[in-house]
Amino acid sequence: MNDLNESQQLPDYQGLACPLPLPHNEQIVLGHGSGGKMTHDLIRRVFQKYLSSPALLAGNDFARLALPELPESQGKLIVSTDSHVVFPLFFPGGDIGRLAVAGTVNDVAVSGATPLYLTASFILEEGFPVALLEQILASMQKTAEEAGVTFVAGDTKVVERGKMDGVFINTTGFGWLPSDCDIHGANAQPGDLVLISGTMGDHGMAILTARGDLGIQSPIQSDVAPLNQLIKQLLKAAPHTHVLRDPTRGGVATTLNEIASQSQVGILLDEMALPVNPAVRSMCEMLGFDPLYVANEGKILAIVPESEAHTALEALREHPHGAQAQIIGKVIAENPGKVLMRTVIGSTRIVESLSGEILPRIC
């Protein structure tokens, strides 16, 4: 039988608190992943309600896409893909759907490209409530509209009950990069200044408190958001920006170490300038975490020439997602491949990369 017994209790996926009541008790069954009538019915009734475009409605196994005509009629296609296995599925400030869209949009945007299209693939567990899936899809739809991107292809698979935790999502993003844009991790130069668009560690701490293991009530909200419009505003103010990066897993410290290694430069941070939400700082101090290593999903690091740094800072602060932006350090020729920090007591210490996973299943 494909239908589950109506008296059967809905699975308690990670004990998650649904943001909205479930309007019906329909659940995912193995037949939804068969590729047959049940699959097509689920796509038509549920997925196309939220993720729809002419390319998807055409019903092909591919999408024919027009790329924008740019003034120089040249450029490069930027592609990025990411899988999302966050636990729990819903958390303060976001959910797996918003995370899946924003994360991939941001990975495309930090190249300097304009994000255009997304694909989405879903792995669903047998018994997962369809109403809950609709809430996730509605969040993806809203976030895609916020970012100005279009879903053009998708796929769905179903696995047996107990083989996974509810839903995993893979998204792939496509964007167009003008030929005169040269932003990458190996481009940091001595004399550049390092900017961050806001406070560190919000996402990681929001996920941790949402799990409920600590029994702590906290006002911390995830910062998850698509940042392509913020980046566009930044690049208008600082057109010679050398590096952009979103400091997700491993946090700011690990991301800056990657850039220092790629560019073979040193990076010197000012501890006094590092922005941290007071609630995040308190939580980190209690648990022994350093905010430098805690994940973010709505922040960017920008490395720009000193001559454009203050204009870039003003541009970031004019955008809602950059209101707490700060200049946090500079690029130096000494100590290539290393990140250093001038501490509040005036000493200097090395800031290493994260050696292991402090918070699994955060994105």
C-alpha positions in Angstrom: 0.0 0.0 0.0 1.2 3.5 -0.8 -1.1 5.3 1.7 -0.1 5.3 5.3 -2.7 4.5 8.0 -4.4 7.8 8.9 -4.3 6.9 12.6 -0.5 6.6 12.4 1.1 9.5 14.3 3.2 11.9 12.2 6.9 11.4 12.6 8.6 13.8 15.1 11.5 14.9 12.9 14.2 16.1 15.2 11.4 17.3 17.6 11.1 20.3 15.4 8.7 23.1 16.1 6.8 23.8 12.9 6.3 27.6 12.4 2.8 26.9 11.1 0.2 24.3 11.9 0.1 21.4 9.4 -3.2 21.7 7.4 -3.4 17.9 6.5 -1.8 14.6 7.4 -0.5 13.5 4.0 2.9 12.0 4.1 5.7 11.2 1.7 5.7 7.5 0.7 8.2 5.5 -1.4 5.9 5.7 -4.4 6.5 9.5 -4.5 10.1 8.7 -5.7 9.2 6.1 -8.3 9.3 8.4 -11.3 5.7 7.4 -12.1 2.3 8.8 -11.6 2.7 9.5 -7.9 6.0 11.4 -8.6 4.5 13.5 -11.3 1.4 14.2 -9.1 3.6 15.4 -6.2 5.6 17.6 -8.6 2.4 19.1 -10.1 0.5 19.6 -6.8 3.3 20.6 -4.4 6.5 21.5 -6.1 5.2 23.5 -9.0 3.0 25.5 -6.6 6.1 27.2 -5.3 9.0 26.5 -7.6 7.8 27.2 -11.1 9.1 28.9 -14.3 8.6 28.3 -18.1 11.7 26.1 -18.1 10.3 23.9 -15.4 6.8 23.8 -16.8 8.2 22.6 -20.2 8.6 19.2 -18.6 12.0 18.4 -20.1 15.0 16.8 -18.4 17.0 20.0 -19.2 16.5 23.7 -19.4 17.2 26.0 -22.3 18.4 29.3 -20.8 19.2 32.7 -22.3 22.2 34.5 -20.8 22.0 38.3 -20.5 23.6 40.4 -23.2 26.3 42.6 -21.5 27.7 45.8 -23.0 31.0 44.0 -23.8 29.1 40.9 -25.0 31.7 38.8 -23.1 31.9 37.2 -19.7 31.9 33.9 -17.9 29.2 31.5 -16.6 29.6 31.0 -12.9 28.3 27.8 -11.4 28.2 26.7 -7.7 26.5 23.8 -6.0 25.8 23.0 -2.3 23.9 20.4 -0.3 21.9 21.3 2.9 21.4 19.0 5.8 20.7 21.4 8.6 19.4 20.2 12.0 16.7 21.2 12.9 14.9 22.0 9.7 13.4 25.1 11.2 15.3 27.5 13.4 15.1 31.1 14.7 15.4 33.4 11.6 15.2 30.7 8.9 14.8 27.2 7.8 16.4 24.7 5.4 14.6 26.1 2.4 15.8 29.7 2.9 19.2 28.4 3.7 19.4 26.3 0.5 18.5 29.3 -1.7 20.5 31.9 0.1 23.6 29.8 0.5 23.9 29.0 -3.2 23.0 32.5 -4.3 25.8 33.9 -2.1 28.3 31.4 -3.4 27.7 32.7 -6.9 27.5 36.4 -5.9 30.9 36.5 -4.1 32.5 35.9 -7.5 31.1 39.3 -8.5 28.6 37.6 -10.8 24.9 38.3 -11.0 23.0 35.1 -9.9 20.3 34.2 -12.4 19.1 30.6 -12.1 18.8 27.8 -9.6 18.2 24.0 -9.7 16.9 22.2 -6.7 17.1 18.5 -5.8 15.3 16.9 -2.9 15.9 13.7 -1.0 12.8 13.0 1.1 12.2 10.4 3.8 9.2 8.1 3.7 6.7 9.5 6.1 7.7 13.1 5.9 4.6 15.4 6.1 3.7 16.9 2.8 2.4 20.0 4.5 5.8 20.5 6.1 7.4 20.1 2.7 5.1 22.9 1.4 6.3 25.2 4.2 9.9 24.6 3.1 9.0 25.2 -0.5 7.1 28.4 0.3 10.2 29.7 2.1 12.4 28.8 -0.9 10.0 30.6 -3.2 10.1 33.7 -1.1 13.8 33.7 -0.8 14.3 33.2 -4.5 12.0 36.2 -5.2 14.1 38.3 -2.7 17.2 37.3 -4.5 15.7 37.8 -8.0 16.6 34.3 -9.2 14.5 31.7 -11.0 14.3 27.9 -10.5 14.8 26.1 -13.8 15.2 22.4 -13.0 14.7 20.0 -10.1 14.6 16.4 -9.0 13.0 14.4 -6.2 14.0 11.1 -4.6 12.4 9.2 -1.7 14.3 6.8 0.7 12.9 4.4 3.2 11.8 5.5 6.7 14.8 5.7 9.1 17.4 6.1 6.3 17.7 9.9 6.8 16.3 12.9 8.7 13.3 14.2 6.8 14.7 16.1 3.9 18.0 17.0 2.3 18.2 19.7 -0.4 20.9 20.3 -3.0 20.9 23.5 -5.0 23.0 24.6 -7.9 23.3 28.2 -8.9 24.2 29.9 -12.2 25.3 33.4 -12.7 26.9 35.7 -15.3 30.2 37.4 -14.6 31.3 40.4 -16.7 34.7 40.0 -18.4 36.1 43.1 -16.5 35.4 41.6 -13.0 38.3 39.8 -11.3 37.4 38.8 -7.8 38.9 35.7 -6.3 40.7 34.3 -3.2 44.2 34.7 -4.6 43.8 38.4 -5.3 44.4 39.9 -1.8 47.2 42.5 -1.8 49.3 44.1 0.9 47.7 47.4 1.9 44.2 46.1 1.4 41.7 46.5 4.2 39.4 43.7 5.4 35.7 44.4 6.0 32.9 42.3 7.4 29.3 43.1 6.7 28.1 42.5 10.3 28.2 40.4 13.5 29.9 37.0 13.6 28.5 33.7 14.7 24.8 34.4 14.6 23.8 31.4 12.5 25.8 28.8 14.3 24.5 29.9 17.7 20.9 30.1 16.5 21.2 26.5 15.3 22.7 25.3 18.6 20.0 26.9 20.8 17.2 25.7 18.4 18.3 22.1 19.1 17.1 22.4 22.6 19.9 20.2 24.1 21.1 22.9 26.4 17.7 24.0 27.7 18.6 27.6 27.1 16.2 30.3 25.9 18.0 32.8 23.6 17.1 35.8 21.5 19.7 34.8 18.8 18.4 34.7 15.3 20.2 33.2 12.3 21.5 35.8 9.8 20.6 33.6 6.8 19.9 35.8 3.8 20.7 36.2 0.1 23.4 38.9 -0.2 23.6 39.5 -3.9 22.0 42.9 -3.7 24.3 43.9 -0.9 27.3 42.8 -2.9 26.0 44.7 -5.9 25.8 47.8 -3.8 29.3 47.2 -2.5 30.9 46.8 -5.9 29.4 50.0 -7.1 31.2 51.8 -4.3 34.4 49.7 -4.5 34.8 48.6 -8.1 38.3 47.4 -7.5 37.4 44.9 -4.7 39.9 42.1 -4.7 38.2 39.3 -2.7 34.7 38.5 -1.5 33.8 35.5 0.5 30.9 34.3 2.7 32.4 32.9 6.0 30.1 29.9 6.5 31.4 26.7 8.1 34.6 27.4 10.0 33.6 31.0 10.4 35.7 34.1 9.8 38.9 32.7 11.0 39.0 29.7 8.7 37.8 31.8 5.7 40.6 34.4 6.2 43.2 31.6 6.5 42.0 30.2 3.2 42.4 33.6 1.6 45.8 34.2 3.2 47.0 30.9 1.8 45.6 31.5 -1.7 47.1 35.0 -1.9 50.3 34.2 0.0 49.9 37.3 2.2 49.4 37.9 5.9 46.2 39.2 7.4 46.3 41.2 10.6 43.0 41.5 12.5 42.1 44.0 15.2 40.3 42.2 18.0 38.7 45.5 19.2 37.0 45.9 15.8 35.4 42.4 15.5 31.6 42.8 15.7 29.8 40.2 17.9 26.2 40.3 19.0 26.2 40.4 22.9 23.9 37.4 23.1 26.3 35.4 20.8 29.3 36.5 22.8 27.7 35.4 26.1 26.7 32.1 24.6 30.2 31.5 23.2 31.8 32.4 26.5 29.5 30.0 28.4 30.2 27.1 26.0 33.9 27.8 25.3 33.5 28.8 21.7 35.2 31.5 19.8 32.9 33.6 17.6 35.7 33.7 15.0 35.0 30.0 14.3 31.2 30.0 14.4 29.3 29.8 11.1 27.5 32.7 9.4 25.0 32.5 6.6 24.3 36.2 6.0 27.7 37.9 6.1 30.4 38.7 3.6 34.1 39.4 4.0 35.4 41.9 1.5 39.1 42.7 0.9 39.4 46.1 -0.9 42.1 48.6 -1.7 42.6 51.1 1.2 41.5 53.9 -1.1 38.1 52.4 -1.5 37.6 50.9 1.9 35.7 53.7 3.6 33.4 54.2 0.6 32.8 50.4 0.7 32.0 50.6 4.4 29.4 53.3 3.9 27.8 51.3 1.1 27.5 48.2 3.2 26.0 50.2 6.1 23.4 51.7 3.9 22.0 48.2 3.2 19.8 46.4 5.8 22.1 43.3 5.7 25.2 45.5 6.2 24.1 47.9 8.9 26.7 46.7 11.4 29.6 46.4 8.9 33.1 47.1 10.2 36.7 47.3 9.0 38.4 44.5 11.0 41.9 44.3 9.7 44.4 44.7 6.9 46.5 42.7 4.5 50.2 42.7 5.1 53.3 41.4 3.3 54.7 39.7 6.4 53.8 36.2 7.5 52.4 35.0 4.2 49.7 32.4 4.5 49.0 33.3 8.2 46.3 35.2 10.0 47.3 37.2 13.1 45.3 39.2 15.5 46.2 42.2 17.6 44.5 41.5 21.0 42.8 43.9 23.3 45.9 43.9 25.6 48.2 44.8 22.7 49.8 41.5 22.0 49.7 39.6 18.7 48.6 36.0 18.3 48.2 33.6 15.5 44.6 32.8 14.4 44.6 29.2 13.1 42.0 27.5 10.9 39.4 25.4 12.5 40.8 21.9 12.9 37.5 20.0 13.4 33.7 20.4 13.3 32.5 22.2 16.4 28.8 22.2 15.3 27.8 19.5 12.9 24.7 19.8 10.6 24.5 23.6 10.6 24.0 24.1 6.9 
